Amino acid sequence: MERLPNAVKARKLLTPWLFLIAPLVLLIVFTYAPVANMLVYSFTDWDGVSPELSFTGAGNYVDIFTRSELFQVFLVSGYYLAASVVQIALALYFATVLSFDVRFRNFFKGVIFFPYLINGVAIGFVFLYFFQDGGTLDSVLGLFGYESDRAWLGTSTSANVSLAGVSVWRHLGLNFVLFLGAVQSIPGELYEAAELDGAGRWQQFRYIIAPGIRPVLSLTVILSVSGSLSVFEIPYIMTGGATGTETFVIQTVKLAFQFNKTGLASAAAVVLLLIILAVTWVQRRLVPDDKVDLV
């Protein structure tokens, strides 16, 4: 066998990197460089406008961990964590049902996934009118003889429940698609063998589907927990963080752009990132992503 010329070898080695240059540059410029800047700013008192800044060491982090009100907003995340449980359960149910031969299943797949394609800002404005006094929800309830004088976004509990419900409606489609792909990747022979053995739908789900989708279930839990801790779009558009709906991200944005405390806001963003990474690490330790062999 003839040895390849050095020029050909070099070209083969360089070709993959030529294709990677553009995405790597974009990744560095728009992801890693801003993160690095955020880390630097978190140790300063920069106001986001002034060309001058002074380093304060760990002062911003000390300020965050000594002000309990900055962490009280995480209580709001509890509503979204509870909603994520409902969201995962619904997504898993619909994915399981629609993976079998059901009439109009393609239509229902599209209906469930469609909300995820809509821009979050647009969803916020739509449901803002949906929940307003005398809005769509009150009109629909009036058709059934229920006259409601409730301000759905007027109290902390009802507002957070309403916002969490909107979040479920919007993100259900993503989890549904993930579960549907996992369920449909299970070999059909397993279902046939289970039916021959007299297994019902529940037994098939318990002993075939549930073990087969465990890696995807673990992924959806991670996404749901991290998403619950970093909710922003919907509550910011619909309430602006009023009536006890302020999340940690909304609070961070206000620190940076309303109170001109970019250094403190950067430190808060770093803390949130570390919390999400820690939660993800704990979850991966508790539920390791083991390979599942169903055959």
C-alpha positions as CSV (number, residue, x, y, z in Angstrom):
1,M,0.0,0.0,0.0
2,E,1.3,3.4,-1.0
3,R,1.8,5.9,1.7
4,L,-0.3,9.1,1.5
5,P,1.7,12.3,0.8
6,N,2.2,14.6,3.7
7,A,0.0,17.2,2.1
8,V,-2.9,14.8,1.8
9,K,-2.5,13.7,5.4
10,A,-2.4,17.3,6.6
11,R,-5.5,18.2,4.6
12,K,-7.4,15.2,6.1
13,L,-6.4,16.4,9.6
14,L,-7.3,20.0,8.9
15,T,-10.6,19.5,7.1
16,P,-12.8,18.7,10.2
17,W,-11.3,21.7,12.0
18,L,-12.2,24.0,9.0
19,F,-15.8,23.0,9.4
20,L,-15.6,23.6,13.2
21,I,-14.1,27.0,13.0
22,A,-17.3,29.0,12.5
23,P,-19.4,27.2,15.3
24,L,-16.4,27.3,17.7
25,V,-15.9,31.1,17.1
26,L,-19.7,31.7,17.7
27,L,-19.6,29.5,20.8
28,I,-16.6,31.3,22.3
29,V,-17.8,34.8,21.4
30,F,-21.4,34.5,22.5
31,T,-21.1,31.9,25.3
32,Y,-17.8,31.5,26.9
33,A,-16.6,35.1,26.6
34,P,-19.8,36.5,28.2
35,V,-19.5,34.0,31.0
36,A,-15.9,35.0,31.6
37,N,-16.9,38.6,31.7
38,M,-19.7,37.9,34.1
39,L,-17.2,36.2,36.4
40,V,-15.0,39.2,36.3
41,Y,-17.8,41.6,36.9
42,S,-19.0,39.6,39.9
43,F,-15.9,40.8,41.7
44,T,-16.5,44.5,40.9
45,D,-18.9,47.2,41.8
46,W,-19.6,48.1,38.1
47,D,-22.9,49.8,37.5
48,G,-23.2,48.7,33.9
49,V,-22.7,52.2,32.5
50,S,-19.6,53.8,33.9
51,P,-16.3,53.0,32.0
52,E,-14.6,52.7,35.4
53,L,-15.0,49.9,37.9
54,S,-13.2,48.9,41.0
55,F,-12.7,45.4,42.3
56,T,-14.4,44.5,45.6
57,G,-13.2,41.0,46.0
58,A,-15.8,38.7,47.4
59,G,-18.0,41.6,48.6
60,N,-20.8,40.9,46.2
61,Y,-21.0,37.2,47.2
62,V,-20.9,38.1,50.9
63,D,-23.7,40.6,50.2
64,I,-25.8,37.9,48.5
65,F,-25.4,35.3,51.2
66,T,-26.0,37.7,54.1
67,R,-29.2,39.1,52.6
68,S,-31.9,36.5,53.1
69,E,-34.4,38.5,51.0
70,L,-32.4,37.7,47.9
71,F,-33.0,34.0,48.4
72,Q,-36.6,34.2,49.4
73,V,-37.6,34.4,45.8
74,F,-36.6,30.8,45.5
75,L,-39.8,30.0,47.3
76,V,-41.6,31.0,44.1
77,S,-39.6,28.3,42.3
78,G,-41.6,25.8,44.4
79,Y,-44.7,26.5,42.3
80,Y,-42.8,25.7,39.1
81,L,-41.2,22.6,40.6
82,A,-44.7,21.3,41.5
83,A,-45.8,22.2,38.0
84,S,-42.9,20.4,36.4
85,V,-44.0,17.2,38.2
86,V,-47.5,17.6,36.6
87,Q,-45.8,18.4,33.3
88,I,-43.6,15.3,33.3
89,A,-46.5,13.1,34.3
90,L,-48.8,14.5,31.5
91,A,-46.0,14.3,28.9
92,L,-45.2,10.7,29.8
93,Y,-48.9,9.8,29.7
94,F,-49.5,11.3,26.3
95,A,-46.3,9.9,24.9
96,T,-47.2,6.4,26.1
97,V,-50.8,6.6,24.7
98,L,-49.9,8.1,21.4
99,S,-47.0,5.7,20.8
100,F,-49.6,3.0,20.2
101,D,-52.1,2.7,17.4
102,V,-54.6,5.5,18.2
103,R,-56.9,7.3,15.8
104,F,-55.8,10.8,14.9
105,R,-52.6,10.4,16.9
106,N,-50.5,12.5,14.5
107,F,-53.0,15.3,15.0
108,F,-52.8,15.1,18.7
109,K,-49.0,15.0,18.5
110,G,-49.0,18.3,16.7
111,V,-51.5,19.9,19.1
112,I,-49.4,18.9,22.1
113,F,-46.1,20.1,20.6
114,F,-47.3,23.3,18.9
115,P,-47.2,25.5,22.0
116,Y,-43.5,24.9,22.4
117,L,-42.9,26.5,19.0
118,I,-44.6,29.8,20.0
119,N,-42.4,32.6,21.2
120,G,-42.5,32.9,25.0
121,V,-43.1,36.7,24.9
122,A,-46.2,36.1,22.7
123,I,-47.5,33.5,25.1
124,G,-47.0,35.9,28.0
125,F,-49.1,38.5,26.3
126,V,-51.8,36.0,25.2
127,F,-52.3,34.7,28.7
128,L,-52.1,38.1,30.2
129,Y,-55.4,38.9,28.5
130,F,-56.6,35.4,29.2
131,F,-56.3,35.9,33.0
132,Q,-57.2,39.6,33.2
133,D,-60.4,40.7,34.9
134,G,-63.3,40.0,32.5
135,G,-60.9,38.3,30.1
136,T,-61.1,35.0,28.3
137,L,-61.1,32.8,31.4
138,D,-63.9,34.8,33.1
139,S,-65.9,34.7,29.9
140,V,-65.6,30.9,29.5
141,L,-66.5,30.4,33.1
142,G,-69.5,32.7,32.6
143,L,-70.8,30.4,29.9
144,F,-71.1,27.7,32.5
145,G,-72.9,29.9,34.9
146,Y,-69.9,30.7,37.1
147,E,-69.5,34.4,37.7
148,S,-66.0,35.0,39.0
149,D,-64.8,38.2,40.5
150,R,-61.4,36.8,41.3
151,A,-58.3,38.7,40.2
152,W,-56.3,35.7,38.8
153,L,-53.1,37.6,38.9
154,G,-53.9,39.7,41.9
155,T,-52.7,37.6,44.8
156,S,-49.5,35.7,45.2
157,T,-50.9,32.2,45.3
158,S,-53.4,32.5,42.4
159,A,-50.8,34.4,40.3
160,N,-48.1,31.8,40.8
161,V,-50.4,28.9,40.2
162,S,-51.7,30.6,37.0
163,L,-48.1,31.3,35.8
164,A,-47.0,27.8,36.6
165,G,-50.0,26.5,34.6
166,V,-49.0,28.6,31.6
167,S,-45.5,27.2,31.9
168,V,-46.8,23.6,31.9
169,W,-48.9,24.4,28.8
170,R,-45.9,25.8,27.0
171,H,-43.2,23.3,27.8
172,L,-45.3,20.1,27.8
173,G,-44.5,19.6,24.1
174,L,-40.7,19.4,24.6
175,N,-41.0,16.6,27.3
176,F,-43.6,14.9,25.2
177,V,-41.3,14.7,22.2
178,L,-38.4,13.4,24.3
179,F,-40.6,10.7,25.9
180,L,-42.2,9.8,22.5
181,G,-38.9,9.3,20.9
182,A,-37.7,7.1,23.8
183,V,-40.9,5.0,23.9
184,Q,-40.8,4.5,20.1
185,S,-37.2,3.4,20.2
186,I,-38.1,0.3,22.3
187,P,-38.2,-2.8,20.0
188,G,-41.8,-3.7,19.0
189,E,-41.0,-7.4,19.6
190,L,-41.0,-6.8,23.3
191,Y,-44.6,-5.6,23.2
192,E,-45.6,-8.6,21.1
193,A,-44.0,-11.0,23.5
194,A,-45.6,-9.2,26.5
195,E,-49.0,-9.5,24.8
196,L,-48.5,-13.2,24.2
197,D,-47.7,-13.6,27.9
198,G,-51.0,-11.8,28.8
199,A,-49.5,-8.5,29.9
200,G,-51.8,-5.5,29.9
201,R,-51.0,-1.9,29.2
202,W,-50.0,-1.2,32.7
203,Q,-47.6,-4.2,32.9
204,Q,-46.1,-3.2,29.6
205,F,-45.5,0.3,30.9
206,R,-44.1,-0.9,34.2
207,Y,-41.7,-3.5,32.9
208,I,-40.9,-2.4,29.4
209,I,-41.5,1.3,28.9
210,A,-40.5,2.7,32.3
211,P,-37.1,0.9,32.3
212,G,-36.5,1.8,28.7
213,I,-37.0,5.5,29.0
214,R,-35.1,5.9,32.3
215,P,-32.2,7.9,30.7
216,V,-34.6,10.3,29.1
217,L,-36.6,10.6,32.3
218,S,-33.5,11.5,34.1
219,L,-32.8,14.2,31.4
220,T,-36.3,15.7,31.7
221,V,-36.0,15.9,35.5
222,I,-32.7,17.8,35.1
223,L,-34.2,20.2,32.5
224,S,-37.3,20.7,34.7
225,V,-35.4,21.4,37.9
226,S,-33.0,23.8,36.1
227,G,-35.9,25.5,34.3
228,S,-37.9,25.9,37.5
229,L,-34.9,27.7,39.1
230,S,-34.4,30.0,36.2
231,V,-37.9,31.0,35.1
232,F,-38.0,34.4,33.5
233,E,-40.1,35.1,30.4
234,I,-43.6,34.3,31.4
235,P,-43.7,35.9,34.9
236,Y,-41.7,38.9,33.6
237,I,-44.1,39.6,30.8
238,M,-47.3,38.9,32.7
239,T,-46.6,40.4,36.1
240,G,-43.2,41.9,36.0
241,G,-42.5,40.1,39.3
242,A,-45.3,41.9,41.1
243,T,-47.7,40.2,43.6
244,G,-45.1,37.8,44.9
245,T,-44.2,36.3,41.5
246,E,-40.6,37.6,41.3
247,T,-38.2,34.8,40.5
248,F,-34.4,34.8,41.0
249,V,-33.7,35.7,37.4
250,I,-36.2,38.6,37.4
251,Q,-34.6,39.8,40.6
252,T,-31.1,39.6,39.0
253,V,-32.3,41.5,35.9
254,K,-33.7,44.2,38.1
255,L,-30.5,44.5,40.1
256,A,-28.6,45.0,36.8
257,F,-30.9,47.3,34.8
258,Q,-33.2,48.9,37.4
259,F,-30.8,49.5,40.3
260,N,-27.6,49.6,38.2
261,K,-25.8,47.0,40.3
262,T,-24.3,44.9,37.5
263,G,-21.6,43.6,39.7
264,L,-24.0,42.3,42.3
265,A,-26.3,41.0,39.5
266,S,-23.3,39.1,37.9
267,A,-22.6,37.5,41.3
268,A,-26.2,36.5,41.6
269,A,-26.1,34.9,38.2
270,V,-22.9,33.0,39.1
271,V,-24.6,31.7,42.3
272,L,-27.6,30.6,40.3
273,L,-25.3,28.8,37.8
274,L,-23.6,27.0,40.7
275,I,-26.9,26.0,42.3
276,I,-28.1,24.5,39.0
277,L,-24.8,22.6,38.5
278,A,-25.0,21.3,42.1
279,V,-28.6,20.2,41.8
280,T,-27.7,18.5,38.5
281,W,-24.7,16.7,40.1
282,V,-26.7,15.5,43.0
283,Q,-29.4,14.2,40.7
284,R,-26.9,12.4,38.6
285,R,-25.4,10.8,41.7
286,L,-28.7,9.7,43.0
287,V,-30.0,8.4,39.7
288,P,-27.0,7.3,37.6
289,D,-27.5,7.0,33.9
290,D,-27.0,3.3,33.6
291,K,-27.3,1.5,30.3
292,V,-30.6,-0.3,30.1
293,D,-30.8,-3.7,28.4
294,L,-34.3,-4.8,27.8
295,V,-33.5,-7.6,25.4
